[in-house]
Amino acid sequence: MSDDLITPSLTEFPNAPVSWSPQDSETIAEAEGLDLTADHWAVIQALQEYFARNDGPIKVRELQDALHERFHQIGGRRKLFQILPGGPVAQGCRLAGLQSPPGSVDLSFGSVY
């Protein structure tokens, strides 16, 4: 994946929450010190697709495993934590306009997924 900084159109996100737009992600990313690349947008699409396909409560571990599998070719978890230092699940969900699953952030243990 390239490091283009082009904002994709809403049509590229068929599983996006109704109230979400790519500009929302850019605003959040800027506040969190991120420059969104094609890799970030791919994670956002993957998260939105996962949430759309999975009914009921989302389990953090299953979501982590799905992301690792989906992005294995570019480095899996290691790459995801490099591009989303706030956690691929927690920070990724914020960028994707999704509710983070319970347990994705546990500051008492210093863990963020």
SULPEMO-V852474 format. One record per helix or strand of 3 or more residues. SS is the DSSP state (A for helix, B for strand). FROM is the first residue (numbers start at 1). TO is the last residue. If there is no record, write none. Layout:
ss->SS from->FROM to->TO
ss->SS from->FROM to->TO
//
This chain:
ss->A from->10 to->12
ss->A from->22 to->31
ss->A from->38 to->53
ss->A from->60 to->70
ss->A from->72 to->74
ss->A from->76 to->83
ss->A from->90 to->96
//
